[in-house]
Amino acid sequence: MKVSPFIQNLKPYIAGKSIEEVQREYGLTEIVKLASNENALGPNPKVIEAAKKALDDIHRYPDASYITAKKIIASHFKVNTNNISLGNGSNELIDSLIRVFCEPNQDSILISQGAFVAYKVCAHVNRVHVTEVPMKTNFQVDIEGLCNALTDKHKIIFLPNPNNPTGMYISKKEIEPLINKIRGRGDVLLVIDEAYNEFVRAKDYPDSQSLFKDFKNVVVLRTFAKVHGLAGLRLGFMMADPHIVDLLERIRLPFNVSNVTASTIDVALNDRDYIKRSQEVVWQGLEYFESELQKMGLEYCPSQGNFIFFDLKRDSSLIFEALLKKGVILRPVKNYGFSTHMRMSVGTMAENKKAIETLKQVLGNT
Ligand SMILES: *Cc1c(COP(=O)(O)O)cnc(C)c1O
């Protein structure tokens, strides 16, 4: 079959190692996986109940407009249903935004170096150029650098806040110059990806809700994969001006969200107890990680997410392999250009302790 060389040269996305893979490859039974920023609490039993009920209808197509789902989200966030777009994970929305706003082989997206990798991956697949602005030395996004780099070619600026894999966030004051730069411009979109919004404790975190209401070219992305514990069901949503929502609707594949997934939105979004416990597990875990990494003399970035980014001060591949052999899966971040860093998600306290103990053993032996 003849395929364009462009497609032939694409490399498939490499996800974190799965538990089954590591069990099989290393003959282990007990595995601690802290590699994909998943929810440490496990699935929400109320969500499972809702999903089970929805199984009775899986011979039917979902409601194509997702109006019930949109109403639940809209009322929760005090916006209108025409401000909401649903995606098969927020990753789908990232891809859709690029396809809507960027002309292939012509336009570019603008991101910070070390930003969440999906923006670059989606741009590449859609034959859209990527401009990466170097970070500051403390791994903070250089907002001034982004402002200075912005040209007519850039149609979207993606700003993950807080960022994955660093966990660093942009404050209300820091984001201002960028907002001023794009104010009133109909030719460039600022997409603020808030996958970890609920874990942020910083008091000066920007109120993105008011930003997207005040600026027609600001878009906010959220996901159910993190605080709501639905990574496997694949659900994300966008809050934006109705005009942008309407454009995305034009390219959306019909039934992109399953009816089982859609059935869980109400309980997932409104189960305050599960959300609160998810936050507490993460905040306690981060405190533990920080104090242990300090004791080990390893530098880390202060994290506003459900993971921590730290410097092993040596090549991460060997440490990653040594940890795997002992049943601990962390995430090396070489694909982000960080060859000595590792990202470790917060798990249950037992998992956190196992990860830290194993890390100590492994580092002691290298
Ligand atoms: C985890 C994550 C997402 C979520 O992606 P889904 O497709 O909704 O699972 C989005 N953005 C960032 C920065 C993330 O880390």
The ligand as a MOL file (V3000), in Angstrom:
LIG
                    3D

  0  0  0     0  0            999 V3000
M  V30 BEGIN CTAB
M  V30 COUNTS 15 15 0 0 0
M  V30 BEGIN ATOM
M  V30 1 C -3.3610 14.2650 32.0560 0
M  V30 2 C -3.4040 15.5090 31.2740 0
M  V30 3 C -4.4800 15.7840 30.4390 0
M  V30 4 C -5.6330 14.8320 30.3580 0
M  V30 5 O -5.7550 14.2150 29.1520 0
M  V30 6 P -7.0360 13.2860 28.8790 0
M  V30 7 O -7.0040 13.1290 27.4210 0
M  V30 8 O -8.2360 14.0400 29.3650 0
M  V30 9 O -6.8140 12.0240 29.6390 0
M  V30 10 C -4.5070 16.9820 29.7490 0
M  V30 11 N -3.5240 17.8890 29.8880 0
M  V30 12 C -2.4730 17.6680 30.7120 0
M  V30 13 C -1.4500 18.7190 30.8780 0
M  V30 14 C -2.3890 16.4610 31.4090 0
M  V30 15 O -1.3250 16.2340 32.1830 0
M  V30 END ATOM
M  V30 BEGIN BOND
M  V30 1 1 1 2
M  V30 2 1 2 3
M  V30 3 2 2 14
M  V30 4 1 3 4
M  V30 5 2 3 10
M  V30 6 1 4 5
M  V30 7 1 5 6
M  V30 8 2 6 7
M  V30 9 1 6 8
M  V30 10 1 6 9
M  V30 11 1 10 11
M  V30 12 2 11 12
M  V30 13 1 12 13
M  V30 14 1 12 14
M  V30 15 1 14 15
M  V30 END BOND
M  V30 END CTAB
M  END
